[in-house]
Amino acid sequence: MPAHRPPFQVIAHIDGASRGNPGPAAYGVVLESEDGTTLTTLSRNFGLTTNNVAEYHALLAALDYALAHHVQRLKVLSDSELLVRQIQGAYKVRSLDLKPLHERARSAIAKLEAFSIEYVPREQNREADRLANRALDRADKDFHRQDTKTQSHEVTPKPLRVLATYREGTLRPQQQLPLAEGQEVEIEVRRKK
């Protein structure tokens, strides 16, 4: 006898946020049953990037949840017109940052029995937005708590080492940096062999 799969459709409200665009980024996802019962919420901060990349991370989190929980029918609601239109195939994906995320999303979608994605106004996506911003607030508090500890002990911080990619005239770190908004830094660039 085949494994039982839930017969219901799951609805995912998704949102990505980036403070600074690019800047510290996070996503929020609310997963509900068709009757509106909240199944779970997901949120995570994940480094410095753009709003569009954060939106894709929210979509991927919803898709990962669906596949891990044997959900076969997923409906996604997003207030990112760009993301929705790219997944629907109405807009081309030109950004080098978005192409691999788009491919991962399309691959995950292909594993579902049914999938739909719709654009909704921001007012209809408030809870996902709140979760994304709460994740950013937590990351900001953690940074300030670490910064205060460093200042109170007057310890000279070790230099940060981070890999970055140069694209379209911008040096983009591959991880979030523990820097305050507007903080000046000295950068030494070495080419990776």
Buried (B, 14 or more C-beta within 10 A) or exposed (E): EEEEEEEBBBBBBBBBBBBEEBBBBBBBBBBBEEEEEEBEBBBBBBBBBBBBBBBBBBBBBBBBBBBEEEBBBBBBBBBBEBBBBBBEEEEEBEBEBBEEBBEBBBEBBEEBEEBBBEBBEEEEBBBBBBBBBBBBEBBBEEBEEEBEEEEEEEEEEEEEEEEBEEEEEEEBBEEBBBBEEEEEEEEEEEEEE
